[in-house]
Amino acid sequence: MTTTSTTLLPPPRANTTHPAPPVSGSPVACDLLGLLRIPAAELHLTANAGLDPALLDTFLPAARGPAAGARTIRLSRGPAYYHPRTALPSWAALGEALGRLDHRAPGQAPALRHALLDNLHNLAAAGAYTLWHGLTDRPSLTDDPRPAALERLLETATSTAAALHGHRAAGPFTPHPDDVALLHAHEAGWRTFRELDNPAKIGNELRFLAEHVLAPRPDITAVLAPLYGSLSLALAARTVLPALLGRPIDVHLVRLGFHDQGNVAYLGAGGTVRHRATAPRTYRDRLTAAARDTTLLVIDDNVGYGDTLRASRQLVEQLGGRAVTRSVESAWTLYHRSGRHDIADAADLPSLRPNLHHSLQTRLTGYLLRGDTSAYLSDGAHRTAGTLHRQMAASFDLAVSTGTWTTAQLAAMRAELAHAASWNEPPVPRPAALAAA
């Protein structure tokens, strides 16, 4: 029997509107950013399912031109995805559209269904983070509605993440109306995109961790995910990992990062981490209790110089626990640029995946923010030669050549490379400036 963790969230409420049907097989194929193309054949079902064309235009922009093929398609993300605060008024309608699709065309439009779920998950995740950010910097007072709203939003984000990965979701897909009003008035903490926001990549990563890290290590009883980039992976992990392992895995969150959160004073005297700066008090207390005398798997979306992983390890050790650190992507290009660069002490389990450089993320999301679907589809980043598996093999050869990794670390890399033979992720383009360095 599969059990789920209750350390991060309370037990989910029943969702009687449109529970997600079980889905078998691998997740749908996504592109570099995690988008998919909704084919014209599925779009013909929208009228019969009663989906509002204006709502589709808001969340799933139409794409035409040579890159889209001869027929009009839709993309699973558009400007509303990357401006979630402005999309809040349409949240309930988006959930209702998913319910109608499930009722009137069950199983007939997998890409369209995935796209609706993806947008629902994004709204819940982005809303949860802005409250996490606010409650961390401005702790709650008496009668403050934010703590309860944060719990509900994390629950909703967990339910939608579970459904995206083919697991039955018991919780809600849409928020409480009061939470929408609260979020609309909340101006700080909104983020444009999460670096690790690709369902196919998250699914592959969680399967690898379950089979090659957590199953052989029953002493690892919890996962710790630094925000903001790893939020979607952490929420999916709450359902996916217990289902794969057949045992509970607690999942905890901390706001911790140095690349894009330089204005937050995370470090205290003597290199300690200021736990107060990472999470609201309730969640700090839960992590403190869970970390004592246990081993946690820290999963960061990307390791460049290793500062976030080192700080996460320090935090876990401050709380009396042990940390095993993992990166989902690794900036292997930094090894080419400097022979002195070394993260062997930061990442116990560095992924062989090359990272999608932030300059490429900015360029691709820029097209979507402007509504230029033609430019997005025709960008050369989507036509990178080779395969991800070949890129990972090259990363492994580079790691071996540096001579800084332990036998255990190299063995983990070999296991990942073998596992990656079944991954359906596209190859990662390398920015021209880095390729010439």
N, C-alpha and C positions, 0 to 999 in steps of 0.2 A: 504494500500500500504506500502511495506517495504522500509525503507530508510537506508542508510549506512552513516557512519561517514566519514568526510573528514579532520578531525583534524590531524590524523597521516600521511596520504598520500594524494596525489592529486587524482582526479578521475581516475580510471583504464582505460588503453587503451583497445580498442576492440581486442579480440582474435579471429581471423578469421580462424586459423589453425585447432584447435580441441577443441571447447568449451566443457566443461564437461557436460555430460548429467545429468539430475536430478536423484538422487538416493534416494530411499525410504527405510525406516526401519533403524535399528541400524547399526553402523559401524561394519566392519568385526571384528571378535574376534582376539585380539592380546595377546601376551604373556607378561611376566613381563617387558621386555624392549620395547615393542611395535612392535615386529616382528610378522609376520604371515608366515604360510607355504603355498607355492604355489603348489597345487596338480598336479600330473602327467597328469591328464585329461586336465588341462589348458595349460600345457607345450606343448601338441600336437598341439596347435593352433599357436605357435610361428612361425613355418616355413611358414604356410599359410599367416600369417600376415606380413611376411617379416622381422622378427626381427633377428638381427645379433646375432648368438650364442656367439661370443666373447664379445659383449656388455653385454649380460646376464651373462656371466661368471664374468665380472668385477663387476657388481652391485648386482646380485642375485645368490649367490653361491649355487652350487649343494650340496645336502645332501643325504647321503646313510647310510645304517646300520639299526639295529633294531629300534632305536628311530624314524627313518623316515618312518618306515613301509617297506613293501616288495618292493615298487617301488621308484625310484629316484624322489625327490622333489627339490624345490629350496626355500631358505629363502629370505625374503624380504630385508634383509640388510646383508652387508658383509664388508670386509676391506675398500672398497671405501667409504662407508657411514661414517665411523669413521675417515677417512683421506680425508675430502672433498677437501682440496687444491690440492691433487694429482689427484682427479677425475675431475677437472675443464675442461680439454681438451675434455672429453666425454659428457659434459653437453648438447650441442646442439643435439648430436646423441640420447641421452636419450629422449629428448623431441620429436624428430622425431619418435622414436619407439612408444611412446604413441599415437601419431597421427595416425600411421599406424594401431595400434591395435584397436583404436576407429573406424577407417574407414572400416577395413576388417573383424573385429570380434566384432561388437558392442554388449555389454552386455553379451558376452560369457565367459569372463575371469575376474571376479571381483577381485579375489585375485591378479592376475598378474597386473591388472590395478592399484590397490591400491599400489602395490609395486613400480611400476614406478613413480607414483605420490609422494610417500613417499620419494623416492630418489631425485626427482626434488625439492621437498620442502626443504629437508635437505641442498642441495647445496645453494639454495637461502637464507635460514635462516642463515646458517653458514657464507656465504659471507657478508650478511647484518651486522651481528654482528661484523665481523672483521673491517669493515669500520666504524661502530658506535664507536668501541673501539678506532680506530685510529684517527677519527675526534674529539673525546672527549679529548684525550691526546695531539693531535697535530692539533689545529684548522686550518681550511682551509684558504688559501691565494688566491689572485687574480688568476683567470683562473685554479683553482684547480678542477680537474674532479671528485673528490670523492663525494661531496655533491649530484650531479645529479645522480651518480651511486648508491649511497645509496638509494635515492628515488625510483629508478627503481627496485633495488633488493628487497626492502620492498614490493613494489607492486607485484613483481613476487612471493615472499614468501606468500603474502596474497592470491593471486589467487590459488596457489597450496594448501594452507591450506583449503580454501573454498571447493575446489574440493574433498579433502580428506574426508570432512564431508558432502558430498552429496549435495552441493550447486553449482548452476551454476556459473562458474568462467568467468568473462568477460575479465580479464587481461591476460597477457602473462604467459606462463609456462617456457620459456627459456629466457636467458639473452641477452642483446646486446653484440655483439662480443667485443667491447671496454671494457665492464665491466669485461669480463672474463680475458682479458689481464691485466687489472688493478689489479684484485684479485690475479692473478698468481704472480705478482710482490710484493704483500703485504704479508709480512712475519709474522707480529705480530697479535695477537688477534684470531687466529684459536683455536677452542675448539674441544675436542674429542667427547663429547656427551653432550646433554642437559638433565638435570635430569628429567624433565617432558617432555617426548618425546614419549608419547603413545597415538595414536589417539582415542582409545576407552575410555581411562581415561579422556582425554580432552573433548570428546563429552559428557560423563556423567556429568562432572563437570560443563560445560556450561549450560546444561539443568537444573541442580539443581539450579545454580545461577539465571537463568532466572525465574524459577518458584517460588523459595522460598526466594530470596534476592532482585532481581531487580524489579520484578513485584509488590511486596508490597511496594517498596520504589522508587517511581518515582522521588524523590529528588536526587537519585544517577544518575548522568548524564554522568559519565566517569569512566573508568577503568585505573588503573596504575599497570604496571607489572614490577617488578625488573628483570633485566637480570643477568645471561644468561638462567637460568633454565626455566623461564616462557615464553620464547620468542614464542614458537610454540602455546601455549595457547592464548597469546595475539593476534597473527596474525589470528588464527581461530575465536577469539571473535569478530573481526571487522565485519565479515560476519554473523556468527551464532547468536550472541546476538540480533542484530537488527531484524533479521528474526524471532526469537522466540518471541520478545517483541512487535514488530510492532512500535518501536520508535527508534530514533538514540541513539547510545552509542559511545562516543568518547573513543579511546584507545591510551594510552600513554606509553612510555617505559623509563626506567631509568636504567643505569648500576649501580647496588647497591647490595652489598653482602659482608659478612664478613667471611664466611666459606672458600671460595676458592679465594677471592680477597683481602687478607690481605695486599698486597703491595700497595693498593690504599688508600690514605689519604682522606676518606670520611667525617670525623668529624672535625668540626672547633671549635672555641672558644665557651664555654658554652654549649656544646652538640649539636650545630647546625650542619646541613648537608651542605657540600659544593656542592651546586647545579652544579657548574662548572665542578665538577668531575664526573657527572652522565650522561651527554648527550652533543651532539654538540649544538651549540648556537641556531640554528633554532628550535630544538625540546625543548630546555629549555624554549624558549620564548612561544611556543605553550602551554606547560604545565602550565606555569605561568599564562597565560591568562585564561586557562580553569579551574584552581583550585580556583581562587578568588571567594569567597562567594558561593562555591558549595561543594557538597559531592562526594568524589571519593571512589570507591571500589578498595582497594589494594589487589592484588592476588599474593601471593608468592607460589613457587612450593612446598616448605617444610619448616616447622617451627621446629627448634630444640631448641635453646636457645632464639629465638625471636629477635635477634639483627637487622635483616634486616627489619622486620615488624615495629619495634619501630622507626628505622631510616626513613622508608618510611612515617610513620605517622608524624614524626617531619618535614620532608620536605614539606608534604602537608600543615601542619599548618603554616610553615614559609611563604608559598605562599598565605596564607589567606583562606585556605579551611579546610574541615573536612574530616577525613579518617575513613572508615570502613574496617577493615583488615581481610583477609581470607587466610588460608593455605590450599593447595590441599592435602597435606600429613602432618602428624604430628608424631614427634618422641616420641610416647607414651612410648617406652622402657626407656626413660630418667626418667620417673616417678618411674619406678621400681628401678632404680639405686640410686635415691636420693630423699628423701622426701621433700627436700628443693627446688627442681626444680619446677618452676611455670611459665607458659606463659599466664596465664589468662589476664594479662594486655597488652600483645602483640597481641594476636589473638582474635579479637572480634568473629570470626566465625571459630574456629579451626575444620578442618576436622577430622572425626573419622578414616579415612584411616591411617593405620600404614605406615611408610615410608619404601621405598626400600633402605636399608642401602647402603652407598657408597661402602663398601667392596664387596657387592654382585654385584653392578653395575660394579665395576672394574673387578671382576672375569669373569662375563658373557661377557662383551665387550672384554676382553682379548682373549677369545676363538675366537670371530669373527675377531678380528684384526689379529690373527694368521691363520685364515682360517680353523680352526678346528671345522667344523660344527657338527661332530659327538659328540665331547665333549660338545658342547653347548647344543645340544638336549638332551643328557643323563644326564646333571647336575641335581642333586636332587632338586635344587631350583624350577624347573618346576613341581615338584610332591609334593608340600606342601599340607598337609592334611587340610580338612575343606573348608570353603568358606570365601571370603572377608567379606560378610555380618556378619558372626559369629565373625570374628576378630573385626569388627567395633562395634558390640554389646559389646564385651569385653572391647573395648576402652571406650565406654560410661559408663559402670559399673565402670571403673577405674576413669573416670572424676568425676562421682558422689561421689566416695569415698574420693576424695581429698578435697572436700568442698570449693574449691577456685573459682568455676565458678558461674556466676550470673544466675538468673532464665531465662533471655533472652538468654544467651549463651547455657544453657542446652536445651531450647526449640528449638533452631536452630539445635543442635545436634540430637534431636529426629526427626526433619523434615528430616535431611540428612539420618538418619538411615532408615526411611521409604522409602525415595526415592531410596536408594541403593538396595532395594529388587529386582529392575529390572536391576541392573548393570551387565555387562558381563565381569568383570575384575577378573583375577585369584587371589587367596590368596597370601599374601606377606610372604615370608620366613623370619624367624628371625635368625640372625647370632648366631652360637653356643656360642660365647664369651658373647654376650649380654644375651642370654637365661640363662646362668649360673651365671650372675651377681646378 
